[in-house]
Amino acid sequence: MADNKFEEFRELVLSDESLQEALREVTERADFIAKVIELSRKRGYEFSSAEVAEEMRVARQTLTATGI
């Protein structure tokens, strides 16, 4: 996976309230990953569950490191 593709999708989510709402509704980790994959595919992106999980791990680490 090219990191820039995931970042493109992340930016799309941040700019689209309907995508944000669709993801906010999901409470289970596995379901969230599946929803990210579903929503991204509809928009021309292809990510595996492992790739999404890794991006989530990196984001969590970044938030922890920055104290946010």
PyMOL Python script that loads the backbone (N, CA, C, O; Angstrom):
from pymol import cmd

cmd.read_pdbstr("""\
ATOM      1  N   MET A   1       0.835  -1.176   0.000  1.00  0.00           N
ATOM      2  CA  MET A   1       0.000   0.000   0.000  1.00  0.00           C
ATOM      3  C   MET A   1       0.878   1.236   0.000  1.00  0.00           C
ATOM      4  O   MET A   1       1.852   1.315   0.748  1.00  0.00           O
ATOM      5  N   ALA A   2       0.542   2.169  -0.814  1.00  0.00           N
ATOM      6  CA  ALA A   2       1.237   3.453  -0.787  1.00  0.00           C
ATOM      7  C   ALA A   2       0.621   4.307   0.307  1.00  0.00           C
ATOM      8  O   ALA A   2      -0.587   4.545   0.322  1.00  0.00           O
ATOM      9  N   ASP A   3       1.461   4.763   1.217  1.00  0.00           N
ATOM     10  CA  ASP A   3       0.972   5.576   2.329  1.00  0.00           C
ATOM     11  C   ASP A   3       0.171   6.776   1.840  1.00  0.00           C
ATOM     12  O   ASP A   3      -0.807   7.172   2.475  1.00  0.00           O
ATOM     13  N   ASN A   4       0.577   7.348   0.730  1.00  0.00           N
ATOM     14  CA  ASN A   4      -0.128   8.524   0.243  1.00  0.00           C
ATOM     15  C   ASN A   4      -1.571   8.208  -0.134  1.00  0.00           C
ATOM     16  O   ASN A   4      -2.424   9.089  -0.027  1.00  0.00           O
ATOM     17  N   LYS A   5      -1.877   6.996  -0.566  1.00  0.00           N
ATOM     18  CA  LYS A   5      -3.256   6.618  -0.904  1.00  0.00           C
ATOM     19  C   LYS A   5      -4.120   6.579   0.352  1.00  0.00           C
ATOM     20  O   LYS A   5      -5.262   7.038   0.344  1.00  0.00           O
ATOM     21  N   PHE A   6      -3.571   6.030   1.427  1.00  0.00           N
ATOM     22  CA  PHE A   6      -4.336   6.005   2.663  1.00  0.00           C
ATOM     23  C   PHE A   6      -4.525   7.427   3.190  1.00  0.00           C
ATOM     24  O   PHE A   6      -5.593   7.775   3.695  1.00  0.00           O
ATOM     25  N   GLU A   7      -3.495   8.229   3.068  1.00  0.00           N
ATOM     26  CA  GLU A   7      -3.597   9.632   3.501  1.00  0.00           C
ATOM     27  C   GLU A   7      -4.637  10.374   2.666  1.00  0.00           C
ATOM     28  O   GLU A   7      -5.380  11.199   3.198  1.00  0.00           O
ATOM     29  N   GLU A   8      -4.699  10.094   1.372  1.00  0.00           N
ATOM     30  CA  GLU A   8      -5.726  10.696   0.511  1.00  0.00           C
ATOM     31  C   GLU A   8      -7.117  10.330   1.021  1.00  0.00           C
ATOM     32  O   GLU A   8      -7.997  11.185   1.122  1.00  0.00           O
ATOM     33  N   PHE A   9      -7.306   9.057   1.340  1.00  0.00           N
ATOM     34  CA  PHE A   9      -8.605   8.626   1.837  1.00  0.00           C
ATOM     35  C   PHE A   9      -8.900   9.268   3.187  1.00  0.00           C
ATOM     36  O   PHE A   9     -10.030   9.690   3.434  1.00  0.00           O
ATOM     37  N   ARG A  10      -7.912   9.347   4.053  1.00  0.00           N
ATOM     38  CA  ARG A  10      -8.094   9.987   5.368  1.00  0.00           C
ATOM     39  C   ARG A  10      -8.543  11.441   5.187  1.00  0.00           C
ATOM     40  O   ARG A  10      -9.448  11.904   5.881  1.00  0.00           O
ATOM     41  N   GLU A  11      -7.915  12.153   4.263  1.00  0.00           N
ATOM     42  CA  GLU A  11      -8.293  13.544   3.995  1.00  0.00           C
ATOM     43  C   GLU A  11      -9.720  13.628   3.453  1.00  0.00           C
ATOM     44  O   GLU A  11     -10.468  14.544   3.795  1.00  0.00           O
ATOM     45  N   LEU A  12     -10.086  12.677   2.616  1.00  0.00           N
ATOM     46  CA  LEU A  12     -11.449  12.621   2.100  1.00  0.00           C
ATOM     47  C   LEU A  12     -12.445  12.459   3.243  1.00  0.00           C
ATOM     48  O   LEU A  12     -13.468  13.143   3.283  1.00  0.00           O
ATOM     49  N   VAL A  13     -12.146  11.561   4.164  1.00  0.00           N
ATOM     50  CA  VAL A  13     -13.026  11.350   5.316  1.00  0.00           C
ATOM     51  C   VAL A  13     -13.136  12.633   6.135  1.00  0.00           C
ATOM     52  O   VAL A  13     -14.229  13.016   6.553  1.00  0.00           O
ATOM     53  N   LEU A  14     -12.015  13.286   6.362  1.00  0.00           N
ATOM     54  CA  LEU A  14     -12.023  14.511   7.160  1.00  0.00           C
ATOM     55  C   LEU A  14     -12.826  15.635   6.511  1.00  0.00           C
ATOM     56  O   LEU A  14     -13.302  16.536   7.202  1.00  0.00           O
ATOM     57  N   SER A  15     -12.976  15.588   5.211  1.00  0.00           N
ATOM     58  CA  SER A  15     -13.717  16.638   4.509  1.00  0.00           C
ATOM     59  C   SER A  15     -15.159  16.256   4.194  1.00  0.00           C
ATOM     60  O   SER A  15     -15.904  17.063   3.638  1.00  0.00           O
ATOM     61  N   ASP A  16     -15.560  15.037   4.543  1.00  0.00           N
ATOM     62  CA  ASP A  16     -16.896  14.554   4.187  1.00  0.00           C
ATOM     63  C   ASP A  16     -17.639  14.100   5.444  1.00  0.00           C
ATOM     64  O   ASP A  16     -17.342  13.047   6.009  1.00  0.00           O
ATOM     65  N   GLU A  17     -18.602  14.905   5.867  1.00  0.00           N
ATOM     66  CA  GLU A  17     -19.352  14.622   7.099  1.00  0.00           C
ATOM     67  C   GLU A  17     -20.088  13.283   7.034  1.00  0.00           C
ATOM     68  O   GLU A  17     -20.204  12.597   8.049  1.00  0.00           O
ATOM     69  N   SER A  18     -20.581  12.904   5.862  1.00  0.00           N
ATOM     70  CA  SER A  18     -21.319  11.633   5.758  1.00  0.00           C
ATOM     71  C   SER A  18     -20.383  10.434   5.990  1.00  0.00           C
ATOM     72  O   SER A  18     -20.787   9.442   6.597  1.00  0.00           O
ATOM     73  N   LEU A  19     -19.143  10.526   5.509  1.00  0.00           N
ATOM     74  CA  LEU A  19     -18.177   9.461   5.771  1.00  0.00           C
ATOM     75  C   LEU A  19     -17.836   9.405   7.259  1.00  0.00           C
ATOM     76  O   LEU A  19     -17.742   8.324   7.842  1.00  0.00           O
ATOM     77  N   GLN A  20     -17.653  10.566   7.862  1.00  0.00           N
ATOM     78  CA  GLN A  20     -17.354  10.612   9.291  1.00  0.00           C
ATOM     79  C   GLN A  20     -18.483   9.967  10.091  1.00  0.00           C
ATOM     80  O   GLN A  20     -18.236   9.173  10.998  1.00  0.00           O
ATOM     81  N   GLU A  21     -19.706  10.310   9.753  1.00  0.00           N
ATOM     82  CA  GLU A  21     -20.863   9.760  10.471  1.00  0.00           C
ATOM     83  C   GLU A  21     -20.943   8.248  10.301  1.00  0.00           C
ATOM     84  O   GLU A  21     -21.219   7.530  11.262  1.00  0.00           O
ATOM     85  N   ALA A  22     -20.706   7.762   9.091  1.00  0.00           N
ATOM     86  CA  ALA A  22     -20.745   6.320   8.842  1.00  0.00           C
ATOM     87  C   ALA A  22     -19.719   5.587   9.700  1.00  0.00           C
ATOM     88  O   ALA A  22     -19.983   4.488  10.187  1.00  0.00           O
ATOM     89  N   LEU A  23     -18.551   6.195   9.883  1.00  0.00           N
ATOM     90  CA  LEU A  23     -17.502   5.560  10.686  1.00  0.00           C
ATOM     91  C   LEU A  23     -17.756   5.725  12.185  1.00  0.00           C
ATOM     92  O   LEU A  23     -17.404   4.843  12.968  1.00  0.00           O
ATOM     93  N   ARG A  24     -18.357   6.833  12.592  1.00  0.00           N
ATOM     94  CA  ARG A  24     -18.674   7.048  14.012  1.00  0.00           C
ATOM     95  C   ARG A  24     -19.661   6.023  14.540  1.00  0.00           C
ATOM     96  O   ARG A  24     -19.632   5.676  15.721  1.00  0.00           O
ATOM     97  N   GLU A  25     -20.529   5.540  13.675  1.00  0.00           N
ATOM     98  CA  GLU A  25     -21.566   4.593  14.086  1.00  0.00           C
ATOM     99  C   GLU A  25     -21.010   3.222  14.447  1.00  0.00           C
ATOM    100  O   GLU A  25     -21.690   2.442  15.114  1.00  0.00           O
ATOM    101  N   VAL A  26     -19.804   2.916  14.026  1.00  0.00           N
ATOM    102  CA  VAL A  26     -19.213   1.588  14.228  1.00  0.00           C
ATOM    103  C   VAL A  26     -18.474   1.567  15.565  1.00  0.00           C
ATOM    104  O   VAL A  26     -17.647   2.435  15.844  1.00  0.00           O
ATOM    105  N   THR A  27     -18.785   0.562  16.389  1.00  0.00           N
ATOM    106  CA  THR A  27     -18.182   0.509  17.719  1.00  0.00           C
ATOM    107  C   THR A  27     -17.132  -0.584  17.888  1.00  0.00           C
ATOM    108  O   THR A  27     -16.257  -0.469  18.746  1.00  0.00           O
ATOM    109  N   GLU A  28     -17.205  -1.623  17.099  1.00  0.00           N
ATOM    110  CA  GLU A  28     -16.250  -2.732  17.205  1.00  0.00           C
ATOM    111  C   GLU A  28     -15.095  -2.532  16.228  1.00  0.00           C
ATOM    112  O   GLU A  28     -15.298  -2.116  15.088  1.00  0.00           O
ATOM    113  N   ARG A  29     -13.889  -2.832  16.684  1.00  0.00           N
ATOM    114  CA  ARG A  29     -12.682  -2.624  15.872  1.00  0.00           C
ATOM    115  C   ARG A  29     -12.751  -3.336  14.522  1.00  0.00           C
ATOM    116  O   ARG A  29     -12.489  -2.731  13.482  1.00  0.00           O
ATOM    117  N   ALA A  30     -13.101  -4.612  14.539  1.00  0.00           N
ATOM    118  CA  ALA A  30     -13.165  -5.389  13.290  1.00  0.00           C
ATOM    119  C   ALA A  30     -14.216  -4.815  12.342  1.00  0.00           C
ATOM    120  O   ALA A  30     -14.008  -4.767  11.130  1.00  0.00           O
ATOM    121  N   ASP A  31     -15.337  -4.386  12.897  1.00  0.00           N
ATOM    122  CA  ASP A  31     -16.391  -3.790  12.075  1.00  0.00           C
ATOM    123  C   ASP A  31     -15.939  -2.450  11.503  1.00  0.00           C
ATOM    124  O   ASP A  31     -16.269  -2.111  10.366  1.00  0.00           O
ATOM    125  N   PHE A  32     -15.180  -1.687  12.296  1.00  0.00           N
ATOM    126  CA  PHE A  32     -14.652  -0.395  11.834  1.00  0.00           C
ATOM    127  C   PHE A  32     -13.709  -0.610  10.652  1.00  0.00           C
ATOM    128  O   PHE A  32     -13.785   0.100   9.649  1.00  0.00           O
ATOM    129  N   ILE A  33     -12.826  -1.589  10.779  1.00  0.00           N
ATOM    130  CA  ILE A  33     -11.892  -1.889   9.693  1.00  0.00           C
ATOM    131  C   ILE A  33     -12.656  -2.297   8.439  1.00  0.00           C
ATOM    132  O   ILE A  33     -12.332  -1.855   7.337  1.00  0.00           O
ATOM    133  N   ALA A  34     -13.676  -3.144   8.611  1.00  0.00           N
ATOM    134  CA  ALA A  34     -14.486  -3.570   7.465  1.00  0.00           C
ATOM    135  C   ALA A  34     -15.198  -2.381   6.826  1.00  0.00           C
ATOM    136  O   ALA A  34     -15.310  -2.313   5.602  1.00  0.00           O
ATOM    137  N   LYS A  35     -15.678  -1.445   7.639  1.00  0.00           N
ATOM    138  CA  LYS A  35     -16.378  -0.269   7.122  1.00  0.00           C
ATOM    139  C   LYS A  35     -15.417   0.642   6.359  1.00  0.00           C
ATOM    140  O   LYS A  35     -15.774   1.189   5.315  1.00  0.00           O
ATOM    141  N   VAL A  36     -14.208   0.805   6.876  1.00  0.00           N
ATOM    142  CA  VAL A  36     -13.204   1.600   6.164  1.00  0.00           C
ATOM    143  C   VAL A  36     -12.933   0.982   4.790  1.00  0.00           C
ATOM    144  O   VAL A  36     -12.869   1.691   3.786  1.00  0.00           O
ATOM    145  N   ILE A  37     -12.777  -0.325   4.755  1.00  0.00           N
ATOM    146  CA  ILE A  37     -12.526  -1.016   3.488  1.00  0.00           C
ATOM    147  C   ILE A  37     -13.697  -0.832   2.532  1.00  0.00           C
ATOM    148  O   ILE A  37     -13.500  -0.542   1.352  1.00  0.00           O
ATOM    149  N   GLU A  38     -14.905  -0.998   3.038  1.00  0.00           N
ATOM    150  CA  GLU A  38     -16.105  -0.835   2.209  1.00  0.00           C
ATOM    151  C   GLU A  38     -16.204   0.584   1.640  1.00  0.00           C
ATOM    152  O   GLU A  38     -16.400   0.767   0.438  1.00  0.00           O
ATOM    153  N   LEU A  39     -16.068   1.575   2.507  1.00  0.00           N
ATOM    154  CA  LEU A  39     -16.200   2.964   2.069  1.00  0.00           C
ATOM    155  C   LEU A  39     -15.075   3.374   1.127  1.00  0.00           C
ATOM    156  O   LEU A  39     -15.299   4.110   0.166  1.00  0.00           O
ATOM    157  N   SER A  40     -13.876   2.899   1.400  1.00  0.00           N
ATOM    158  CA  SER A  40     -12.755   3.261   0.532  1.00  0.00           C
ATOM    159  C   SER A  40     -12.892   2.619  -0.851  1.00  0.00           C
ATOM    160  O   SER A  40     -12.581   3.252  -1.860  1.00  0.00           O
ATOM    161  N   ARG A  41     -13.351   1.381  -0.903  1.00  0.00           N
ATOM    162  CA  ARG A  41     -13.535   0.716  -2.205  1.00  0.00           C
ATOM    163  C   ARG A  41     -14.538   1.453  -3.071  1.00  0.00           C
ATOM    164  O   ARG A  41     -14.360   1.569  -4.283  1.00  0.00           O
ATOM    165  N   LYS A  42     -15.599   1.953  -2.442  1.00  0.00           N
ATOM    166  CA  LYS A  42     -16.617   2.689  -3.188  1.00  0.00           C
ATOM    167  C   LYS A  42     -16.050   3.957  -3.808  1.00  0.00           C
ATOM    168  O   LYS A  42     -16.641   4.531  -4.723  1.00  0.00           O
ATOM    169  N   ARG A  43     -14.901   4.389  -3.302  1.00  0.00           N
ATOM    170  CA  ARG A  43     -14.279   5.611  -3.786  1.00  0.00           C
ATOM    171  C   ARG A  43     -12.984   5.352  -4.544  1.00  0.00           C
ATOM    172  O   ARG A  43     -12.203   6.269  -4.795  1.00  0.00           O
ATOM    173  N   GLY A  44     -12.768   4.091  -4.903  1.00  0.00           N
ATOM    174  CA  GLY A  44     -11.632   3.754  -5.751  1.00  0.00           C
ATOM    175  C   GLY A  44     -10.330   3.420  -5.039  1.00  0.00           C
ATOM    176  O   GLY A  44      -9.280   3.351  -5.679  1.00  0.00           O
ATOM    177  N   TYR A  45     -10.378   3.212  -3.733  1.00  0.00           N
ATOM    178  CA  TYR A  45      -9.188   2.843  -2.974  1.00  0.00           C
ATOM    179  C   TYR A  45      -9.282   1.375  -2.594  1.00  0.00           C
ATOM    180  O   TYR A  45     -10.374   0.857  -2.358  1.00  0.00           O
ATOM    181  N   GLU A  46      -8.149   0.711  -2.535  1.00  0.00           N
ATOM    182  CA  GLU A  46      -8.094  -0.696  -2.153  1.00  0.00           C
ATOM    183  C   GLU A  46      -7.123  -0.874  -0.995  1.00  0.00           C
ATOM    184  O   GLU A  46      -5.915  -0.705  -1.162  1.00  0.00           O
ATOM    185  N   PHE A  47      -7.643  -1.212   0.169  1.00  0.00           N
ATOM    186  CA  PHE A  47      -6.819  -1.465   1.337  1.00  0.00           C
ATOM    187  C   PHE A  47      -7.205  -2.812   1.933  1.00  0.00           C
ATOM    188  O   PHE A  47      -8.379  -3.180   1.934  1.00  0.00           O
ATOM    189  N   SER A  48      -6.235  -3.535   2.430  1.00  0.00           N
ATOM    190  CA  SER A  48      -6.520  -4.790   3.130  1.00  0.00           C
ATOM    191  C   SER A  48      -6.820  -4.481   4.591  1.00  0.00           C
ATOM    192  O   SER A  48      -6.549  -3.382   5.075  1.00  0.00           O
ATOM    193  N   SER A  49      -7.374  -5.452   5.277  1.00  0.00           N
ATOM    194  CA  SER A  49      -7.644  -5.261   6.705  1.00  0.00           C
ATOM    195  C   SER A  49      -6.343  -5.059   7.474  1.00  0.00           C
ATOM    196  O   SER A  49      -6.309  -4.292   8.437  1.00  0.00           O
ATOM    197  N   ALA A  50      -5.279  -5.732   7.067  1.00  0.00           N
ATOM    198  CA  ALA A  50      -3.980  -5.560   7.725  1.00  0.00           C
ATOM    199  C   ALA A  50      -3.452  -4.142   7.532  1.00  0.00           C
ATOM    200  O   ALA A  50      -2.874  -3.564   8.452  1.00  0.00           O
ATOM    201  N   GLU A  51      -3.645  -3.587   6.356  1.00  0.00           N
ATOM    202  CA  GLU A  51      -3.186  -2.226   6.090  1.00  0.00           C
ATOM    203  C   GLU A  51      -3.956  -1.205   6.930  1.00  0.00           C
ATOM    204  O   GLU A  51      -3.368  -0.278   7.488  1.00  0.00           O
ATOM    205  N   VAL A  52      -5.269  -1.384   7.013  1.00  0.00           N
ATOM    206  CA  VAL A  52      -6.076  -0.472   7.822  1.00  0.00           C
ATOM    207  C   VAL A  52      -5.680  -0.585   9.291  1.00  0.00           C
ATOM    208  O   VAL A  52      -5.523   0.426   9.975  1.00  0.00           O
ATOM    209  N   ALA A  53      -5.519  -1.816   9.773  1.00  0.00           N
ATOM    210  CA  ALA A  53      -5.120  -2.020  11.165  1.00  0.00           C
ATOM    211  C   ALA A  53      -3.771  -1.381  11.453  1.00  0.00           C
ATOM    212  O   ALA A  53      -3.584  -0.795  12.519  1.00  0.00           O
ATOM    213  N   GLU A  54      -2.835  -1.483  10.531  1.00  0.00           N
ATOM    214  CA  GLU A  54      -1.518  -0.869  10.711  1.00  0.00           C
ATOM    215  C   GLU A  54      -1.634   0.655  10.749  1.00  0.00           C
ATOM    216  O   GLU A  54      -0.995   1.301  11.579  1.00  0.00           O
ATOM    217  N   GLU A  55      -2.428   1.222   9.876  1.00  0.00           N
ATOM    218  CA  GLU A  55      -2.631   2.674   9.883  1.00  0.00           C
ATOM    219  C   GLU A  55      -3.257   3.123  11.200  1.00  0.00           C
ATOM    220  O   GLU A  55      -2.897   4.174  11.731  1.00  0.00           O
ATOM    221  N   MET A  56      -4.182   2.342  11.725  1.00  0.00           N
ATOM    222  CA  MET A  56      -4.795   2.658  13.019  1.00  0.00           C
ATOM    223  C   MET A  56      -3.747   2.605  14.131  1.00  0.00           C
ATOM    224  O   MET A  56      -3.729   3.461  15.016  1.00  0.00           O
ATOM    225  N   ARG A  57      -2.879   1.600  14.081  1.00  0.00           N
ATOM    226  CA  ARG A  57      -1.826   1.460  15.096  1.00  0.00           C
ATOM    227  C   ARG A  57      -0.881   2.653  15.061  1.00  0.00           C
ATOM    228  O   ARG A  57      -0.529   3.203  16.105  1.00  0.00           O
ATOM    229  N   VAL A  58      -0.473   3.050  13.865  1.00  0.00           N
ATOM    230  CA  VAL A  58       0.433   4.183  13.709  1.00  0.00           C
ATOM    231  C   VAL A  58      -0.237   5.467  14.210  1.00  0.00           C
ATOM    232  O   VAL A  58       0.397   6.270  14.896  1.00  0.00           O
ATOM    233  N   ALA A  59      -1.501   5.659  13.874  1.00  0.00           N
ATOM    234  CA  ALA A  59      -2.221   6.856  14.322  1.00  0.00           C
ATOM    235  C   ALA A  59      -2.310   6.886  15.840  1.00  0.00           C
ATOM    236  O   ALA A  59      -2.128   7.937  16.455  1.00  0.00           O
ATOM    237  N   ARG A  60      -2.589   5.740  16.444  1.00  0.00           N
ATOM    238  CA  ARG A  60      -2.679   5.648  17.904  1.00  0.00           C
ATOM    239  C   ARG A  60      -1.326   5.971  18.541  1.00  0.00           C
ATOM    240  O   ARG A  60      -1.265   6.690  19.539  1.00  0.00           O
ATOM    241  N   GLN A  61      -0.257   5.449  17.974  1.00  0.00           N
ATOM    242  CA  GLN A  61       1.090   5.740  18.473  1.00  0.00           C
ATOM    243  C   GLN A  61       1.407   7.226  18.376  1.00  0.00           C
ATOM    244  O   GLN A  61       1.976   7.810  19.299  1.00  0.00           O
ATOM    245  N   THR A  62       1.041   7.828  17.265  1.00  0.00           N
ATOM    246  CA  THR A  62       1.296   9.250  17.059  1.00  0.00           C
ATOM    247  C   THR A  62       0.529  10.082  18.091  1.00  0.00           C
ATOM    248  O   THR A  62       1.076  11.025  18.663  1.00  0.00           O
ATOM    249  N   LEU A  63      -0.714   9.738  18.321  1.00  0.00           N
ATOM    250  CA  LEU A  63      -1.514  10.461  19.304  1.00  0.00           C
ATOM    251  C   LEU A  63      -0.931  10.319  20.703  1.00  0.00           C
ATOM    252  O   LEU A  63      -0.898  11.279  21.473  1.00  0.00           O
ATOM    253  N   THR A  64      -0.475   9.118  21.025  1.00  0.00           N
ATOM    254  CA  THR A  64       0.134   8.870  22.344  1.00  0.00           C
ATOM    255  C   THR A  64       1.421   9.663  22.485  1.00  0.00           C
ATOM    256  O   THR A  64       1.670  10.265  23.530  1.00  0.00           O
ATOM    257  N   ALA A  65       2.229   9.669  21.457  1.00  0.00           N
ATOM    258  CA  ALA A  65       3.526  10.349  21.509  1.00  0.00           C
ATOM    259  C   ALA A  65       3.378  11.867  21.607  1.00  0.00           C
ATOM    260  O   ALA A  65       4.204  12.541  22.224  1.00  0.00           O
ATOM    261  N   THR A  66       2.313  12.401  20.990  1.00  0.00           N
ATOM    262  CA  THR A  66       2.127  13.845  21.010  1.00  0.00           C
ATOM    263  C   THR A  66       1.278  14.301  22.184  1.00  0.00           C
ATOM    264  O   THR A  66       1.123  15.499  22.421  1.00  0.00           O
ATOM    265  N   GLY A  67       0.727  13.337  22.919  1.00  0.00           N
ATOM    266  CA  GLY A  67      -0.070  13.682  24.093  1.00  0.00           C
ATOM    267  C   GLY A  67      -1.448  14.223  23.777  1.00  0.00           C
ATOM    268  O   GLY A  67      -2.066  14.891  24.605  1.00  0.00           O
ATOM    269  N   ILE A  68      -1.925  13.936  22.586  1.00  0.00           N
ATOM    270  CA  ILE A  68      -3.265  14.407  22.196  1.00  0.00           C
ATOM    271  C   ILE A  68      -4.300  13.419  22.665  1.00  0.00           C
ATOM    272  O   ILE A  68      -5.493  13.622  22.441  1.00  0.00           O
TER     273      ILE A  68
END
""", "prot")
cmd.dss("prot")
cmd.show_as("cartoon", "prot")
cmd.util.cbc("prot")
cmd.orient("prot")
